[in-house]
């Protein structure tokens, strides 16, 4: 065992009350960090999961159609105003090659071609506005886990089959095997059999979204062989915006990330993270001051011994190390206690508050990274807090402290 | 005055014209030109009234302080130009200390206290350090107290442990500042006897600051200081 560690351990063991108190302080501080981080990260993950559970991380579409201006023979504009033309469902040129190219981009974990367009569902006397999405179930499952959202039927979208949401099924009074008429604004349409019913935990999606096969949607929207969007998922969800920008630059297409489409959500998540970080910073500061004050007192208490150590040939560097090691040890042991306490608190909290379906109201994210980070922070803070006391100790004049001892 | 080493032998300590002053606005001269040699195997007493400069001289010889002027040599090395790290290294290798209060470290056992200077120098515990510390504890008659905490030893025992600690690095010179000043007469006599025995057996030189005539008279040489100067230096 190295000399500074040997002395540091003995000093800490020799003052059980002082050591116990500061360890408790560090433990409570780390527990607060663990608990808060686990709770806020869990909540954020849950929100993001719910949001991204039903959408792609990046959607690539053709650029919107811009108005065309027709000057007269003399070059003057005739119309007093310029109006945006209504947007049609338009195909992406050369989409199979583009799909393959996007799939090869670093950070992309899945690409699926889709067709998205408006339609109306009718049954009996009732009608509902729809957002029809044509998909290849095999590739689309990499984007949205539809299987886990199914509450009835099977995801076999062939021919005139459709998957509808629970709200739409309720509104139209149909179940699996029921038939609805779907018609687009282009007067194309047909009668579809409900093959599956899904639940996205969102009333608006459950009410308006209808999945049909890609081929069916091509016919429905009159873009045979084409697709209107390529939907992507990324390995790191927060890298989606950068990826979208890269795709825009590379292809000239309209590529939008989930972050752009959920701006308010992102602001909310960031505010939440900032509040959490601020709380943690103050907790860390309190822990650092606690360690520093205990070690400062320890240096005063051990002044005579430090003097003797110096007089008997211990180098100033070793004296510094003794107190730095004490700071690191306090941080390490305190953080382990804090991890245990914080984990217990978080798990207790998660187990007490439950949704009707049994899932946690406040999901907590207890990860190895959170634990590792807490230990590193606590040890780092311990060492930093020990720097000044350690420096004071190493600068003690042995003759003076022995004389005054 | 102060030449006491036979020709051909290098003195353990050589002081030439050493002066020491304190204060900037009001200057107090504590040592006023000290010339002193301490030879190998010397058992020397440093006596004198309070304020005569004994402890200051001891601190200069022990490299715990620097002279205002003059030179201090340890086994022929002029320490004036050495930085703090080199002085610490030289102190660890050549000098041992015994204080009036034993100044043992209460968190450690007698054995660990004795081994401490070697642990600090070597950087980590080693079997040979333990063996040497145990042998020294045996030499001072405290082998059976090796595992006792410093706080569980009597004053005399603690001082004997402190003497063992001073000897563990096998120094050329042990500096003892009133080593019996805090002990009763009987224990004091035992400690002095121990110092004599170690001096005779190991040949370690001792410079003992003392107020007690009974201690000084058992030394081979008595250096008497008055008012920052060596008043007399006589061998017995």
Interface residues (C-beta under 8 A of the other chain):
Chain A: X1 X2 X3 X6 X10 X11 X13 X14 X304 X305 X307 X308 X309 X310 X311 X312 X313 X314 X315 X316 X318 X397 X398 X399 X402 X403 X405
Chain B: X55 X59 X62 X64 X65 X84 X85 X88 X89 X91 X92 X93 X96 X97 X99 X101 X103 X105 X106 X107 X108 X116 X117 X119 X120 X121 X122 X123 X124 X125 X165 X166 X169
